Amino acid sequence: MLHETAFNSLPLGAIKPGGWLKDQLEIQASGFTGCLEEHWKDVGDDNGWLGGHGESWERGPYYVDGLLPLAYLLEDEALIGKANRWIEWSLASQRENGMFGPERITSVNQDIDKEQDWWHYMIMLKVMMQHEEATGDERIIPFLTKFFTYVHSVIEEQPLRGWAKARGAEMLLCIVWLYRRTKQPVLLELADIVAGQTTDWSDIFHDFPFWRKVEEWDWTTHVVNVAIGIKTPGVLFELNGSPMERESVHRGIDSLMTYHGQAHGMFSGDEWLSGTHPSQGVELCAVVEYMFSMEQLTRILGEGRFGDILEKVAFNALPAAISPDWTSHQYDQQVNQIICNVAPRAWSNGPDANVFGLEPNFGCCTANMHQGWPKLAAHLWMKDQEEGLVAVSYAPCTVMTTVGRHDVAAVIEVTGEYPFKDRIRIHMSLERAESFPLSLRIPAWCDDPVITLNGRELPFQVESGYARIVQHWQNGDRLELHLPMEVRLVSRNMYATSIERGPLVYVLPVKENWQMIRQRDMFHDWELYPASPWKYGLLADTPFEIIEQDMVRQPFQAQDAPVRVKVRGQLIRDWKMEGNNAGNPPLHPDTDGQPITELELVPYGSARLRIGEFPLIGERRRADKR
């Protein structure tokens, strides 16, 4: 028997994005995600997952794993039609023995066994699960049942290897999903076999051995494997309920942030875990996979911490790595990013890894980046085991579901400009009055949250990061959640300091000079050069002034940022460039004779060139340590 999870995800389509989040999805749809098939042959008509002779490994499944949820969230018939091509070909490709997909592996990747591999199927399984939830397609359950019957018959002779071994939890997610619908005992047998063949992430994270920048290839330090792997103990917890699995997740996150953590909420990895230096990069694939891992850990373990991490990564690291119009992206981003150009860096990645373009360094992120915003939108709210509702994040949306023991139809509308502003409004439309629990995530950064119901302040206790309110709710009830956002200085490596307010990190935007280095029909490649000074330190005793302005359609660009933080700093003459990057933030910055300057900081995701970890000037003020 499976262990009961804390929460259950709502089916794809039950949550519709609103406000700024819907704008992001629409911008995504008009850029890379809606147009990639026509402009990038790797996911074009010749892709093996469409019956062609081209790439037939992970890139097609990666792409559809983001395209499909985007299509249904926007209710965009053209995008749905695009996604359905991939679904229909995959369903029609199933052989008598249950296997499906391309009959050969064609890939530019040279680190796979092109005779047999399980990894690319795992991605398409996630696509099929989402398709079934969005459409109720009655073919999916039998299709998956037949496939897993085949897997069960051959998995011990053809075990998980390479990427599949590191990422076996992705297959477990689908096996568990199918078992909850069919209750076939053979699926639990298969889950045990797959779990036994998967990398022992529980052991790695429980006693984490990677304390320094990794200099050589290893499956268990590859940043995307780590971002996917962190959910593995949680998935095993769903299978066995062992408290050790929960402990491994927390110890793993703590260790990753201690030894490799960066200001945007991610751990470094360009291509392997790379320490805490703010000029080390992190791969975009890792960003979107870590978000998905946090969504699954929220569902399974039900702790607010995972929502805190999810928001920090989603609202900072995700938009920072993609151009505001969604027509170029980076492979690696840097916290202190002063130049994006083709140049060697102290990375294992190529010299173009931080330029903005169609497929800088390698095309995996071009295919995989699409899942970030759509899956966040699809996991903003969940259900608990008492048919109550759980608010995981407060981006604007509308939730359509049922609540309570009597399955009362409910529409929950969330409005406001969170995370840029600190007030969230929640309006309930209920078919009839009903009693059910409502759990509201209270972020760890918020010291004095206030919840009001129809203008009356509610008392509440916070447990595991959630305020759980149980009462008889009425149609038309209005909740307001006030999460006051205080500016915090966070002390980082070498006494550098980052600045946070709520879930957003604030950075000094460096004026950007975009220079095209390759022209295409739509998705060009660009180098970015600084057109304003970047060598600023932060005065230890600086005051903070918050400036708010109206939201625009694209808040993730510096000139239109809807909230800014004014601080005081000074230019530092001895902050050097090292290896085509900003060097170490100086421990004893030389500011002699420099005037004190007022600086306007913007959200991290709004600046493609930026300083996010500042040298501290003057008497060191105590800062939070993260």
Secondary structure in CASP SS format (residue, H / E / C, confidence):
PFRMAT SS
TARGET T0000
AUTHOR 0000-0000-0000
METHOD secondary structure of the structure
MODEL  1
M C 1.00
L C 1.00
H C 1.00
E C 1.00
T C 1.00
A C 1.00
F E 1.00
N E 1.00
S E 1.00
L C 1.00
P C 1.00
L C 1.00
G C 1.00
A C 1.00
I E 1.00
K E 1.00
P E 1.00
G C 1.00
G H 1.00
W H 1.00
L H 1.00
K H 1.00
D H 1.00
Q H 1.00
L H 1.00
E H 1.00
I H 1.00
Q H 1.00
A H 1.00
S H 1.00
G C 1.00
F H 1.00
T H 1.00
G H 1.00
C H 1.00
L H 1.00
E H 1.00
E H 1.00
H H 1.00
W C 1.00
K H 1.00
D H 1.00
V H 1.00
G C 1.00
D C 1.00
D C 1.00
N C 1.00
G H 1.00
W H 1.00
L H 1.00
G C 1.00
G C 1.00
H C 1.00
G C 1.00
E C 1.00
S C 1.00
W C 1.00
E C 1.00
R H 1.00
G H 1.00
P H 1.00
Y H 1.00
Y H 1.00
V H 1.00
D H 1.00
G H 1.00
L H 1.00
L H 1.00
P H 1.00
L H 1.00
A H 1.00
Y H 1.00
L H 1.00
L H 1.00
E C 1.00
D C 1.00
E H 1.00
A H 1.00
L H 1.00
I H 1.00
G H 1.00
K H 1.00
A H 1.00
N H 1.00
R H 1.00
W H 1.00
I H 1.00
E H 1.00
W H 1.00
S H 1.00
L H 1.00
A H 1.00
S C 1.00
Q C 1.00
R C 1.00
E C 1.00
N C 1.00
G C 1.00
M C 1.00
F C 1.00
G C 1.00
P C 1.00
E C 1.00
R C 1.00
I C 1.00
T C 1.00
S C 1.00
V C 1.00
N C 1.00
Q C 1.00
D C 1.00
I C 1.00
D C 1.00
K C 1.00
E C 1.00
Q C 1.00
D C 1.00
W C 1.00
W H 1.00
H H 1.00
Y H 1.00
M H 1.00
I H 1.00
M H 1.00
L H 1.00
K H 1.00
V H 1.00
M H 1.00
M H 1.00
Q H 1.00
H H 1.00
E H 1.00
E H 1.00
A H 1.00
T H 1.00
G C 1.00
D C 1.00
E C 1.00
R C 1.00
I H 1.00
I H 1.00
P H 1.00
F H 1.00
L H 1.00
T H 1.00
K H 1.00
F H 1.00
F H 1.00
T H 1.00
Y H 1.00
V H 1.00
H H 1.00
S H 1.00
V H 1.00
I C 1.00
E C 1.00
E C 1.00
Q C 1.00
P C 1.00
L C 1.00
R C 1.00
G H 1.00
W H 1.00
A H 1.00
K H 1.00
A H 1.00
R C 1.00
G C 1.00
A H 1.00
E H 1.00
M H 1.00
L H 1.00
L H 1.00
C H 1.00
I H 1.00
V H 1.00
W H 1.00
L H 1.00
Y H 1.00
R H 1.00
R H 1.00
T H 1.00
K C 1.00
Q C 1.00
P H 1.00
V H 1.00
L H 1.00
L H 1.00
E H 1.00
L H 1.00
A H 1.00
D H 1.00
I H 1.00
V H 1.00
A H 1.00
G H 1.00
Q H 1.00
T C 1.00
T C 1.00
D C 1.00
W H 1.00
S H 1.00
D H 1.00
I H 1.00
F H 1.00
H H 1.00
D C 1.00
F C 1.00
P C 1.00
F C 1.00
W C 1.00
R C 1.00
K C 1.00
V C 1.00
E C 1.00
E C 1.00
W C 1.00
D C 1.00
W C 1.00
T C 1.00
T C 1.00
H E 1.00
V H 1.00
V H 1.00
N H 1.00
V H 1.00
A H 1.00
I H 1.00
G H 1.00
I C 1.00
K C 1.00
T H 1.00
P H 1.00
G H 1.00
V H 1.00
L H 1.00
F H 1.00
E H 1.00
L H 1.00
N H 1.00
G C 1.00
S C 1.00
P H 1.00
M H 1.00
E H 1.00
R H 1.00
E H 1.00
S H 1.00
V H 1.00
H H 1.00
R H 1.00
G H 1.00
I H 1.00
D H 1.00
S H 1.00
L H 1.00
M H 1.00
T H 1.00
Y H 1.00
H H 1.00
G E 1.00
Q C 1.00
A C 1.00
H C 1.00
G C 1.00
M C 1.00
F E 1.00
S C 1.00
G E 1.00
D C 1.00
E C 1.00
W E 1.00
L C 1.00
S C 1.00
G C 1.00
T C 1.00
H C 1.00
P C 1.00
S C 1.00
Q C 1.00
G E 1.00
V E 1.00
E E 1.00
L H 1.00
C H 1.00
A H 1.00
V H 1.00
V H 1.00
E H 1.00
Y H 1.00
M H 1.00
F H 1.00
S H 1.00
M H 1.00
E H 1.00
Q H 1.00
L H 1.00
T H 1.00
R H 1.00
I H 1.00
L H 1.00
G C 1.00
E C 1.00
G H 1.00
R H 1.00
F H 1.00
G H 1.00
D H 1.00
I H 1.00
L H 1.00
E H 1.00
K H 1.00
V H 1.00
A H 1.00
F H 1.00
N H 1.00
A H 1.00
L H 1.00
P H 1.00
A H 1.00
A C 1.00
I E 1.00
S C 1.00
P C 1.00
D C 1.00
W C 1.00
T C 1.00
S C 1.00
H E 1.00
Q C 1.00
Y C 1.00
D E 1.00
Q E 1.00
Q E 1.00
V C 1.00
N C 1.00
Q E 1.00
I C 1.00
I C 1.00
C E 1.00
N C 1.00
V C 1.00
A C 1.00
P C 1.00
R C 1.00
A C 1.00
W C 1.00
S C 1.00
N C 1.00
G C 1.00
P C 1.00
D C 1.00
A C 1.00
N C 1.00
V C 1.00
F E 1.00
G E 1.00
L C 1.00
E C 1.00
P C 1.00
N C 1.00
F C 1.00
G C 1.00
C H 1.00
C H 1.00
T H 1.00
A H 1.00
N H 1.00
M H 1.00
H H 1.00
Q H 1.00
G H 1.00
W H 1.00
P H 1.00
K H 1.00
L H 1.00
A H 1.00
A H 1.00
H C 1.00
L C 1.00
W E 1.00
M E 1.00
K E 1.00
D E 1.00
Q C 1.00
E C 1.00
E C 1.00
G C 1.00
L E 1.00
V E 1.00
A E 1.00
V C 1.00
S C 1.00
Y C 1.00
A C 1.00
P C 1.00
C E 1.00
T E 1.00
V E 1.00
M E 1.00
T E 1.00
T E 1.00
V E 1.00
G C 1.00
R C 1.00
H C 1.00
D C 1.00
V E 1.00
A E 1.00
A E 1.00
V E 1.00
I E 1.00
E E 1.00
V E 1.00
T E 1.00
G E 1.00
E C 1.00
Y C 1.00
P C 1.00
F C 1.00
K C 1.00
D C 1.00
R E 1.00
I E 1.00
R E 1.00
I E 1.00
H E 1.00
M E 1.00
S E 1.00
L E 1.00
E C 1.00
R C 1.00
A C 1.00
E E 1.00
S E 1.00
F E 1.00
P E 1.00
L E 1.00
S E 1.00
L E 1.00
R E 1.00
I C 1.00
P C 1.00
A C 1.00
W C 1.00
C C 1.00
D C 1.00
D C 1.00
P C 1.00
V E 1.00
I E 1.00
T E 1.00
L E 1.00
N C 1.00
G C 1.00
R E 1.00
E E 1.00
L C 1.00
P C 1.00
F C 1.00
Q C 1.00
V E 1.00
E E 1.00
S C 1.00
G C 1.00
Y E 1.00
A E 1.00
R E 1.00
I E 1.00
V E 1.00
Q E 1.00
H E 1.00
W E 1.00
Q C 1.00
N C 1.00
G C 1.00
D C 1.00
R E 1.00
L E 1.00
E E 1.00
L E 1.00
H E 1.00
L C 1.00
P C 1.00
M C 1.00
E C 1.00
V E 1.00
R E 1.00
L E 1.00
V E 1.00
S E 1.00
R C 1.00
N H 1.00
M H 1.00
Y H 1.00
A C 1.00
T E 1.00
S E 1.00
I E 1.00
E E 1.00
R E 1.00
G C 1.00
P C 1.00
L E 1.00
V E 1.00
Y E 1.00
V E 1.00
L E 1.00
P E 1.00
V C 1.00
K C 1.00
E E 1.00
N E 1.00
W E 1.00
Q E 1.00
M E 1.00
I E 1.00
R E 1.00
Q C 1.00
R C 1.00
D C 1.00
M C 1.00
F C 1.00
H C 1.00
D E 1.00
W E 1.00
E E 1.00
L E 1.00
Y E 1.00
P E 1.00
A C 1.00
S C 1.00
P C 1.00
W C 1.00
K C 1.00
Y E 1.00
G E 1.00
L E 1.00
L E 1.00
A C 1.00
D C 1.00
T C 1.00
P C 1.00
F C 1.00
E E 1.00
I E 1.00
I E 1.00
E E 1.00
Q C 1.00
D C 1.00
M C 1.00
V C 1.00
R C 1.00
Q C 1.00
P C 1.00
F C 1.00
Q C 1.00
A H 1.00
Q H 1.00
D H 1.00
A C 1.00
P C 1.00
V E 1.00
R E 1.00
V E 1.00
K E 1.00
V E 1.00
R E 1.00
G E 1.00
Q E 1.00
L E 1.00
I C 1.00
R C 1.00
D C 1.00
W C 1.00
K C 1.00
M E 1.00
E E 1.00
G C 1.00
N C 1.00
N E 1.00
A E 1.00
G C 1.00
N C 1.00
P C 1.00
P C 1.00
L C 1.00
H C 1.00
P C 1.00
D C 1.00
T C 1.00
D C 1.00
G C 1.00
Q C 1.00
P C 1.00
I C 1.00
T E 1.00
E E 1.00
L E 1.00
E E 1.00
L E 1.00
V E 1.00
P E 1.00
Y H 1.00
G H 1.00
S H 1.00
A C 1.00
R C 1.00
L C 1.00
R E 1.00
I E 1.00
G C 1.00
E C 1.00
F E 1.00
P C 1.00
L E 1.00
I E 1.00
G C 1.00
E C 1.00
R C 1.00
R C 1.00
R C 1.00
A C 1.00
D E 1.00
K E 1.00
R C 1.00
END
